[in-house]
């Protein structure tokens, strides 16, 4: 039990910061998706009225490398970051996931 009381501040801070980060990602993500949707609808309306011409093949080619099929470097960096301070990273991840799923 003494080991847990020593880790309690770290676990609490990680969890609270995870909740906050998850909430921010959720709100900003919704706003970003809304803006992307509005822009897409606007472009489609202008294309339908022959105001602009969109080369969708070129758009797809430009978007392909982000992040692409190679997620391994991203996952390794995330694991290295979270694994360096495991109690904080674990409680942060738990708070983040709880906040995003809520």
Protein Blocks (a to p, Z undefined) as FASTA:
>chain_A
ZZmmmmmmmmmmmmmmmmmmmmmmmmmmmmmmmmmmmmmmmmmmmmmnomaccdfklmmm
mmmmpgbjblmlmmmmmmmmmmmmmmlmmmmmmmmmmmmmZZ
